[in-house]
Amino acid sequence: MGKKLPPQEMKLYRQTDEVLHYMWDPIGVRGIAQARDEYSSYLPHVFSLLVGNKGPEKIAEYLDWVVEEKMGLTPNKEYSKEISEILVGLKEAIIDEGF
């Protein structure tokens, strides 16, 4: 991450991490404590897409790219879209509406 984020952005960053680990979880490690940081390397880019207002389509494209190119799996495009919409909803609730 590199820089200190304002409180609302830090909250979004942490919740994005939770969504990636517990909901997106393309390799099925959500129940394994030792794998808690499995998706950490993708978090900064997903976060930057969110705060850059790139929209759910771009986030879903990135998630699909990660699954296919980095993990060697077949992406579930509908599920990636659903996850990206959840993330955008979080961003709107936390940053745009000030919660």
N, CA, C and O atoms as a MOPAC input file, in Angstrom:
PM7 MOZYME 1SCF
protein

 N      0.83700 1    -1.18200 1     0.00000 1
 C      0.00000 1     0.00000 1     0.00000 1
 C      0.87700 1     1.24000 1     0.00000 1
 O      0.67900 1     2.10600 1    -0.85200 1
 N      1.83600 1     1.37300 1     0.90900 1
 C      2.83000 1     2.42600 1     0.82900 1
 C      2.53100 1     3.72500 1     1.52300 1
 O      3.44800 1     4.30800 1     2.10300 1
 N      1.31300 1     4.22300 1     1.50800 1
 C      1.01000 1     5.49500 1     2.15100 1
 C     -0.13100 1     5.31800 1     3.13700 1
 O     -0.92900 1     4.38600 1     3.04100 1
 N     -0.18400 1     6.24200 1     4.09000 1
 C     -1.24700 1     6.18900 1     5.08800 1
 C     -2.53700 1     6.71400 1     4.46100 1
 O     -2.58000 1     7.80300 1     3.88800 1
 N     -3.56700 1     5.91400 1     4.58700 1
 C     -4.85700 1     6.27600 1     4.00400 1
 C     -5.72200 1     6.99900 1     5.02000 1
 O     -5.60800 1     6.75400 1     6.22100 1
 N     -6.59800 1     7.89900 1     4.54200 1
 C     -7.58500 1     8.50100 1     5.44300 1
 C     -8.48300 1     7.39500 1     6.01700 1
 O     -8.60400 1     6.33100 1     5.41000 1
 N     -9.10800 1     7.62800 1     7.16800 1
 C     -9.89900 1     6.57700 1     7.83300 1
 C    -10.93900 1     5.88700 1     6.94800 1
 O    -11.07300 1     4.66500 1     7.00000 1
 N    -11.66700 1     6.64300 1     6.14600 1
 C    -12.68900 1     6.01400 1     5.30000 1
 C    -12.05800 1     5.10600 1     4.24800 1
 O    -12.57000 1     4.02000 1     3.97600 1
 N    -10.95700 1     5.54200 1     3.66200 1
 C    -10.28300 1     4.71100 1     2.67100 1
 C     -9.66700 1     3.47200 1     3.32500 1
 O     -9.66600 1     2.39400 1     2.73200 1
 N     -9.15000 1     3.62300 1     4.52800 1
 C     -8.60000 1     2.46400 1     5.23700 1
 C     -9.71200 1     1.45100 1     5.52800 1
 O     -9.50200 1     0.24400 1     5.41400 1
 N    -10.87400 1     1.94000 1     5.89800 1
 C    -12.01300 1     1.04700 1     6.13900 1
 C    -12.38000 1     0.30700 1     4.85300 1
 O    -12.63100 1    -0.89800 1     4.88000 1
 N    -12.41200 1     1.02300 1     3.73200 1
 C    -12.70200 1     0.39700 1     2.44600 1
 C    -11.62600 1    -0.61800 1     2.07900 1
 O    -11.94200 1    -1.69800 1     1.58100 1
 N    -10.37200 1    -0.28900 1     2.31600 1
 C     -9.26200 1    -1.19200 1     2.01800 1
 C     -9.41500 1    -2.49800 1     2.79500 1
 O     -9.27700 1    -3.58300 1     2.23000 1
 N     -9.69600 1    -2.38600 1     4.07300 1
 C     -9.85200 1    -3.57900 1     4.91600 1
 C    -11.06200 1    -4.41300 1     4.50100 1
 O    -10.99300 1    -5.64200 1     4.45100 1
 N    -12.16500 1    -3.73600 1     4.20600 1
 C    -13.35300 1    -4.48300 1     3.81600 1
 C    -13.19500 1    -5.11200 1     2.44100 1
 O    -13.74500 1    -6.18300 1     2.18200 1
 N    -12.45600 1    -4.46300 1     1.56500 1
 C    -12.15300 1    -5.05400 1     0.25700 1
 C    -11.35100 1    -6.33400 1     0.45100 1
 O    -11.60100 1    -7.34000 1    -0.21300 1
 N    -10.39100 1    -6.28900 1     1.36100 1
 C     -9.61100 1    -7.47900 1     1.68300 1
 C    -10.52100 1    -8.60400 1     2.18800 1
 O    -10.34200 1    -9.76200 1     1.81000 1
 N    -11.47200 1    -8.27700 1     3.01900 1
 C    -12.41400 1    -9.27600 1     3.54000 1
 C    -13.25100 1    -9.88200 1     2.40900 1
 O    -13.45300 1   -11.09500 1     2.36000 1
 N    -13.73100 1    -9.03600 1     1.51100 1
 C    -14.54100 1    -9.53300 1     0.39100 1
 C    -13.72200 1   -10.45800 1    -0.49200 1
 O    -14.20000 1   -11.52000 1    -0.89000 1
 N    -12.48800 1   -10.06500 1    -0.80200 1
 C    -11.65300 1   -10.91400 1    -1.64200 1
 C    -11.39600 1   -12.26600 1    -0.98400 1
 O    -11.43500 1   -13.30000 1    -1.65100 1
 N    -11.13500 1   -12.26300 1     0.30700 1
 C    -10.80700 1   -13.52500 1     0.98400 1
 C    -12.03400 1   -14.38900 1     1.25200 1
 O    -12.02800 1   -15.58700 1     0.96600 1
 N    -13.07200 1   -13.79300 1     1.79400 1
 C    -14.20100 1   -14.60300 1     2.24500 1
 C    -15.29600 1   -14.80500 1     1.20100 1
 O    -16.06700 1   -15.76000 1     1.29100 1
 N    -15.37000 1   -13.91500 1     0.21400 1
 C    -16.44300 1   -14.04500 1    -0.77600 1
 C    -15.90800 1   -14.44900 1    -2.14900 1
 O    -16.37600 1   -15.42600 1    -2.73300 1
 N    -14.94300 1   -13.71400 1    -2.66100 1
 C    -14.42200 1   -14.00600 1    -4.00000 1
 C    -13.74700 1   -15.37500 1    -3.99200 1
 O    -14.19000 1   -16.27300 1    -4.70800 1
 N    -12.71300 1   -15.55500 1    -3.22200 1
 C    -12.05200 1   -16.81800 1    -2.90700 1
 C    -12.06600 1   -17.87300 1    -4.02200 1
 O    -12.64000 1   -18.94600 1    -3.83700 1
 N    -11.44800 1   -17.59100 1    -5.16900 1
 C    -11.51400 1   -18.53000 1    -6.29100 1
 C    -10.81600 1   -19.87900 1    -6.06400 1
 O    -11.11000 1   -20.84300 1    -6.76900 1
 N     -9.91200 1   -19.96100 1    -5.10700 1
 C     -9.23700 1   -21.25100 1    -4.89500 1
 C     -9.71900 1   -21.95500 1    -3.62700 1
 O     -9.19000 1   -23.00500 1    -3.26200 1
 N    -10.71600 1   -21.38400 1    -2.95600 1
 C    -11.34600 1   -22.06300 1    -1.82800 1
 C    -10.52300 1   -22.17600 1    -0.56400 1
 O    -10.42300 1   -23.25500 1     0.02100 1
 N     -9.92500 1   -21.05800 1    -0.13000 1
 C     -9.10400 1   -21.08900 1     1.07700 1
 C     -9.70400 1   -20.31100 1     2.24900 1
 O     -9.03700 1   -20.13000 1     3.26700 1
 N    -10.92400 1   -19.85900 1     2.12500 1
 C    -11.50600 1   -18.99000 1     3.16100 1
 C    -11.50300 1   -19.61100 1     4.55100 1
 O    -11.47500 1   -18.87600 1     5.53800 1
 N    -11.53000 1   -20.88800 1     4.66300 1
 C    -11.55600 1   -21.53400 1     5.97000 1
 C    -10.19200 1   -21.93400 1     6.49500 1
 O    -10.10700 1   -22.59100 1     7.53300 1
 N     -9.13000 1   -21.56000 1     5.81500 1
 C     -7.77700 1   -21.96000 1     6.20300 1
 C     -7.03300 1   -20.74200 1     6.75800 1
 O     -6.68100 1   -19.82700 1     6.01400 1
 N     -6.80100 1   -20.74200 1     8.05800 1
 C     -6.17500 1   -19.59000 1     8.71300 1
 C     -4.80700 1   -19.24800 1     8.11800 1
 O     -4.46200 1   -18.07300 1     7.99700 1
 N     -4.03800 1   -20.25200 1     7.75200 1
 C     -2.70100 1   -20.01300 1     7.20600 1
 C     -2.73900 1   -19.35800 1     5.83000 1
 O     -1.72100 1   -18.85100 1     5.36100 1
 N     -3.88100 1   -19.36200 1     5.18800 1
 C     -4.00600 1   -18.79300 1     3.84800 1
 C     -4.68700 1   -17.42500 1     3.86300 1
 O     -5.14400 1   -16.95000 1     2.82400 1
 N     -4.75500 1   -16.79400 1     5.02800 1
 C     -5.47700 1   -15.53200 1     5.14300 1
 C     -4.94500 1   -14.46000 1     4.18900 1
 O     -5.71000 1   -13.60100 1     3.74800 1
 N     -3.68500 1   -14.49200 1     3.87300 1
 C     -3.10600 1   -13.46500 1     2.99900 1
 C     -3.00200 1   -13.91200 1     1.53700 1
 O     -2.28800 1   -13.28700 1     0.75300 1
 N     -3.69300 1   -14.96500 1     1.16900 1
 C     -3.57900 1   -15.54500 1    -0.17700 1
 C     -3.85900 1   -14.53700 1    -1.29200 1
 O     -3.22000 1   -14.59200 1    -2.34400 1
 N     -4.78800 1   -13.63400 1    -1.08100 1
 C     -5.17900 1   -12.69600 1    -2.14100 1
 C     -4.64100 1   -11.28200 1    -1.90800 1
 O     -5.03100 1   -10.34600 1    -2.60700 1
 N     -3.76100 1   -11.12700 1    -0.94400 1
 C     -3.23300 1    -9.80400 1    -0.59100 1
 C     -2.52700 1    -9.10000 1    -1.74600 1
 O     -2.57300 1    -7.87400 1    -1.84900 1
 N     -1.88700 1    -9.85900 1    -2.59900 1
 C     -1.15700 1    -9.22200 1    -3.70200 1
 C     -2.09800 1    -8.58400 1    -4.72900 1
 O     -1.67300 1    -7.72300 1    -5.50000 1
 N     -3.35600 1    -8.99000 1    -4.74800 1
 C     -4.32400 1    -8.41300 1    -5.69000 1
 C     -5.09000 1    -7.25100 1    -5.08600 1
 O     -5.71300 1    -6.47200 1    -5.80700 1
 N     -5.04700 1    -7.13300 1    -3.78400 1
 C     -5.79700 1    -6.10100 1    -3.06800 1
 C     -5.45900 1    -4.67100 1    -3.50000 1
 O     -6.38600 1    -3.90300 1    -3.75700 1
 N     -4.19000 1    -4.27100 1    -3.59400 1
 C     -3.90500 1    -2.88200 1    -3.96600 1
 C     -4.50200 1    -2.48200 1    -5.31900 1
 O     -4.99800 1    -1.36500 1    -5.47200 1
 N     -4.45500 1    -3.38100 1    -6.29000 1
 C     -4.99200 1    -3.02600 1    -7.60500 1
 C     -6.52000 1    -2.93700 1    -7.57500 1
 O     -7.10400 1    -2.02800 1    -8.16500 1
 N     -7.15800 1    -3.87600 1    -6.89400 1
 C     -8.61700 1    -3.81200 1    -6.77200 1
 C     -9.00800 1    -2.51800 1    -6.06600 1
 O     -9.94400 1    -1.83500 1    -6.48100 1
 N     -8.29000 1    -2.18900 1    -5.00400 1
 C     -8.56500 1    -0.95400 1    -4.26800 1
 C     -8.39000 1     0.27500 1    -5.16000 1
 O     -9.21500 1     1.18800 1    -5.13400 1
 N     -7.32300 1     0.29400 1    -5.94300 1
 C     -7.09700 1     1.45600 1    -6.82000 1
 C     -8.18600 1     1.57600 1    -7.87600 1
 O     -8.56600 1     2.68800 1    -8.24300 1
 N     -8.69200 1     0.45700 1    -8.36800 1
 C     -9.81400 1     0.50500 1    -9.31000 1
 C    -11.05600 1     1.07600 1    -8.63000 1
 O    -11.79500 1     1.86200 1    -9.22200 1
 N    -11.27200 1     0.67400 1    -7.39100 1
 C    -12.43300 1     1.17300 1    -6.64800 1
 C    -12.36300 1     2.67600 1    -6.42200 1
 O    -13.29300 1     3.40400 1    -6.76800 1
 N    -11.27100 1     3.13500 1    -5.84700 1
 C    -11.17700 1     4.56800 1    -5.54000 1
 C    -11.00200 1     5.40900 1    -6.80000 1
 O    -11.25800 1     6.61300 1    -6.78600 1
 N    -10.56900 1     4.78000 1    -7.88000 1
 C    -10.45100 1     5.48400 1    -9.15700 1
 C    -11.75200 1     5.50200 1    -9.93600 1
 O    -11.79300 1     5.97700 1   -11.07100 1
 N    -12.81900 1     4.98700 1    -9.33100 1
 C    -14.14500 1     4.96300 1    -9.95400 1
 C    -14.14700 1     4.29200 1   -11.32100 1
 O    -14.78900 1     4.77100 1   -12.25700 1
 N    -13.42700 1     3.18500 1   -11.42800 1
 C    -13.35000 1     2.47700 1   -12.70900 1
 C    -14.59800 1     1.65200 1   -13.01400 1
 O    -14.79700 1     1.21800 1   -14.14900 1
 N    -15.43000 1     1.43700 1   -12.01000 1
 C    -16.68800 1     0.74000 1   -12.23500 1
 C    -16.58200 1    -0.76000 1   -12.09800 1
 O    -15.49000 1    -1.32500 1   -12.16200 1
 N    -17.73300 1    -1.41200 1   -11.90800 1
 C    -17.74200 1    -2.85200 1   -11.67800 1
 C    -17.23400 1    -3.67000 1   -12.85300 1
 O    -16.69100 1    -4.75700 1   -12.65600 1
 N    -17.40000 1    -3.17100 1   -14.06900 1
 C    -16.94000 1    -3.93000 1   -15.23200 1
 C    -15.42900 1    -4.09900 1   -15.21800 1
 O    -14.92200 1    -5.19300 1   -15.46400 1
 N    -14.70700 1    -3.02000 1   -14.93200 1
 C    -13.23600 1    -3.07500 1   -14.90800 1
 C    -12.74200 1    -3.93600 1   -13.75700 1
 O    -11.75700 1    -4.66100 1   -13.90000 1
 N    -13.41800 1    -3.86100 1   -12.61800 1
 C    -13.03000 1    -4.68100 1   -11.47800 1
 C    -13.25600 1    -6.15300 1   -11.81200 1
 O    -12.39700 1    -6.99100 1   -11.54000 1
 N    -14.39300 1    -6.46500 1   -12.39000 1
 C    -14.69600 1    -7.85300 1   -12.77900 1
 C    -13.67900 1    -8.35500 1   -13.79900 1
 O    -13.22500 1    -9.49600 1   -13.70900 1
 N    -13.31700 1    -7.52100 1   -14.76200 1
 C    -12.30700 1    -7.90500 1   -15.75500 1
 C    -10.98600 1    -8.24500 1   -15.07300 1
 O    -10.33600 1    -9.23100 1   -15.42100 1
 N    -10.59700 1    -7.43100 1   -14.10600 1
 C     -9.34700 1    -7.69400 1   -13.39600 1
 C     -9.42900 1    -9.00300 1   -12.60500 1
 O     -8.50300 1    -9.81200 1   -12.64300 1
 N    -10.52300 1    -9.20600 1   -11.90000 1
 C    -10.68700 1   -10.44600 1   -11.13500 1
 C    -10.63300 1   -11.66200 1   -12.05600 1
 O    -10.00400 1   -12.66800 1   -11.72600 1
 N    -11.29000 1   -11.56700 1   -13.20600 1
 C    -11.25000 1   -12.66600 1   -14.17700 1
 C     -9.83700 1   -12.89100 1   -14.70100 1
 O     -9.40400 1   -14.03200 1   -14.86100 1
 N     -9.12300 1   -11.80700 1   -14.96500 1
 C     -7.74500 1   -11.90300 1   -15.43900 1
 C     -6.87700 1   -12.61300 1   -14.40400 1
 O     -6.08500 1   -13.49000 1   -14.74800 1
 N     -7.02900 1   -12.23200 1   -13.13800 1
 C     -6.26000 1   -12.87000 1   -12.06800 1
 C     -6.53000 1   -14.36800 1   -12.03600 1
 O     -5.60100 1   -15.17300 1   -11.98300 1
 N     -7.80900 1   -14.73700 1   -12.07000 1
 C     -8.17900 1   -16.15000 1   -11.99600 1
 C     -7.57900 1   -16.92600 1   -13.16600 1
 O     -7.04000 1   -18.01700 1   -12.98500 1
 N     -7.67700 1   -16.35800 1   -14.35500 1
 C     -7.20800 1   -17.06500 1   -15.54700 1
 C     -5.68900 1   -17.03200 1   -15.69400 1
 O     -5.05600 1   -18.07100 1   -15.88000 1
 N     -5.11400 1   -15.84600 1   -15.61100 1
 C     -3.68900 1   -15.68800 1   -15.91400 1
 C     -2.76600 1   -16.00000 1   -14.74900 1
 O     -1.68700 1   -16.55800 1   -14.94900 1
 N     -3.16600 1   -15.65300 1   -13.55100 1
 C     -2.30700 1   -15.86700 1   -12.38500 1
 C     -2.54600 1   -17.21200 1   -11.71100 1
 O     -1.62100 1   -17.82200 1   -11.17400 1
 N     -3.80800 1   -17.67200 1   -11.74500 1
 C     -4.14900 1   -18.90100 1   -11.04100 1
 C     -4.33200 1   -20.09900 1   -11.97000 1
 O     -4.36700 1   -21.24300 1   -11.51600 1
 N     -4.45000 1   -19.83200 1   -13.26800 1
 C     -4.60500 1   -20.90700 1   -14.23300 1
 C     -5.95000 1   -21.61100 1   -14.17500 1
 O     -6.06500 1   -22.78100 1   -14.54000 1
 N     -6.96800 1   -20.89200 1   -13.71300 1
 C     -8.30700 1   -21.44400 1   -13.58800 1
 C     -9.25100 1   -20.78600 1   -14.59100 1
 O     -8.90200 1   -19.79200 1   -15.22800 1
 N    -10.42200 1   -21.34000 1   -14.71900 1
 C    -11.44500 1   -20.74700 1   -15.57900 1
 C    -12.26900 1   -19.77300 1   -14.74000 1
 O    -12.86400 1   -20.16600 1   -13.73700 1
 N    -12.30700 1   -18.50300 1   -15.14700 1
 C    -13.06400 1   -17.53400 1   -14.35500 1
 C    -14.57400 1   -17.74600 1   -14.45400 1
 O    -15.08900 1   -18.20600 1   -15.47400 1
 N    -15.25600 1   -17.40800 1   -13.39400 1
 C    -16.71300 1   -17.39500 1   -13.36500 1
 C    -17.12100 1   -15.93500 1   -13.53300 1
 O    -17.20500 1   -15.19000 1   -12.55700 1
 N    -17.37000 1   -15.53700 1   -14.76000 1
 C    -17.59800 1   -14.13100 1   -15.07800 1
 C    -18.80600 1   -13.54200 1   -14.34900 1
 O    -18.76900 1   -12.38500 1   -13.93100 1
 N    -19.85600 1   -14.31100 1   -14.19700 1
 C    -21.03500 1   -13.81600 1   -13.47300 1
 C    -20.69700 1   -13.56700 1   -12.00200 1
 O    -21.11700 1   -12.56600 1   -11.42100 1
 N    -19.94400 1   -14.47700 1   -11.41400 1
 C    -19.57800 1   -14.31600 1   -10.01200 1
 C    -18.62100 1   -13.14000 1    -9.83800 1
 O    -18.72900 1   -12.39800 1    -8.86200 1
 N    -17.69700 1   -12.96200 1   -10.76100 1
 C    -16.79300 1   -11.81300 1   -10.70300 1
 C    -17.58000 1   -10.51500 1   -10.78100 1
 O    -17.26900 1    -9.55100 1   -10.08200 1
 N    -18.59100 1   -10.49100 1   -11.62700 1
 C    -19.44100 1    -9.30800 1   -11.74000 1
 C    -20.17800 1    -9.05100 1   -10.42500 1
 O    -20.27500 1    -7.91100 1    -9.97000 1
 N    -20.68900 1   -10.10700 1    -9.83000 1
 C    -21.40000 1    -9.98100 1    -8.55300 1
 C    -20.45900 1    -9.43700 1    -7.46900 1
 O    -20.83200 1    -8.53200 1    -6.72200 1
 N    -19.26700 1    -9.97500 1    -7.38500 1
 C    -18.28900 1    -9.51300 1    -6.39500 1
 C    -17.91800 1    -8.05800 1    -6.65200 1
 O    -17.81300 1    -7.26900 1    -5.71300 1
 N    -17.72000 1    -7.70100 1    -7.90900 1
 C    -17.34500 1    -6.32000 1    -8.21900 1
 C    -18.47000 1    -5.35400 1    -7.85700 1
 O    -18.20200 1    -4.23400 1    -7.42400 1
 N    -19.70300 1    -5.76400 1    -8.02400 1
 C    -20.82800 1    -4.91100 1    -7.64200 1
 C    -20.91800 1    -4.76200 1    -6.12100 1
 O    -21.27300 1    -3.69500 1    -5.62100 1
 N    -20.60000 1    -5.81800 1    -5.39600 1
 C    -20.54100 1    -5.73400 1    -3.93800 1
 C    -19.46600 1    -4.73500 1    -3.51800 1
 O    -19.68800 1    -3.90700 1    -2.63500 1
 N    -18.30000 1    -4.82000 1    -4.15800 1
 C    -17.20200 1    -3.90600 1    -3.83000 1
 C    -17.56100 1    -2.45600 1    -4.12800 1
 O    -17.26500 1    -1.56800 1    -3.32800 1
 N    -18.19000 1    -2.21000 1    -5.26000 1
 C    -18.60900 1    -0.84200 1    -5.59500 1
 C    -19.65400 1    -0.35400 1    -4.59700 1
 O    -19.63600 1     0.81300 1    -4.20500 1
 N    -20.55700 1    -1.22800 1    -4.18600 1
 C    -21.53700 1    -0.86000 1    -3.17400 1
 C    -20.87900 1    -0.49700 1    -1.85000 1
 O    -21.30200 1     0.45200 1    -1.18800 1
 N    -19.85500 1    -1.23700 1    -1.46000 1
 C    -19.10400 1    -0.90100 1    -0.25100 1
 C    -18.45500 1     0.47000 1    -0.38200 1
 O    -18.51500 1     1.29400 1     0.53100 1
 N    -17.84000 1     0.69400 1    -1.52100 1
 C    -17.18600 1     1.98300 1    -1.75500 1
 C    -18.18200 1     3.12500 1    -1.66600 1
 O    -17.89900 1     4.15300 1    -1.05200 1
 N    -19.33600 1     2.95000 1    -2.26900 1
 C    -20.35000 1     3.99600 1    -2.22100 1
 C    -20.82000 1     4.23400 1    -0.78800 1
 O    -21.00900 1     5.37900 1    -0.37700 1
 N    -21.00500 1     3.17700 1    -0.04300 1
 C    -21.46900 1     3.31300 1     1.35000 1
 C    -20.42000 1     3.95500 1     2.24200 1
 O    -20.74800 1     4.79400 1     3.08100 1
 N    -19.16200 1     3.56900 1     2.06700 1
 C    -18.10400 1     4.03600 1     2.95900 1
 C    -17.55300 1     5.39800 1     2.55900 1
 O    -17.45200 1     6.29800 1     3.39300 1
 N    -17.20000 1     5.55300 1     1.29900 1
 C    -16.53300 1     6.78100 1     0.84400 1
 C    -17.53200 1     7.83300 1     0.39900 1
 O    -17.52500 1     8.95800 1     0.89800 1
 N    -18.38300 1     7.46700 1    -0.53300 1
 C    -19.27600 1     8.46000 1    -1.12400 1
 C    -20.34100 1     8.96300 1    -0.14700 1
 O    -20.72500 1    10.13200 1    -0.19500 1
 N    -20.81300 1     8.09100 1     0.73300 1
 C    -21.85000 1     8.49500 1     1.67400 1
 C    -21.29400 1     8.80100 1     3.05000 1
 O    -22.02900 1     9.24300 1     3.93300 1
 N    -20.01400 1     8.57500 1     3.23900 1
 C    -19.35400 1     8.97900 1     4.46000 1
 C    -19.59000 1     8.11600 1     5.67900 1
 O    -19.60900 1     8.63600 1     6.79500 1
 N    -19.77000 1     6.82500 1     5.51100 1
 C    -19.96500 1     5.97200 1     6.69700 1
 C    -18.66000 1     5.40700 1     7.09800 1
 O    -18.58400 1     4.65900 1     8.07200 1

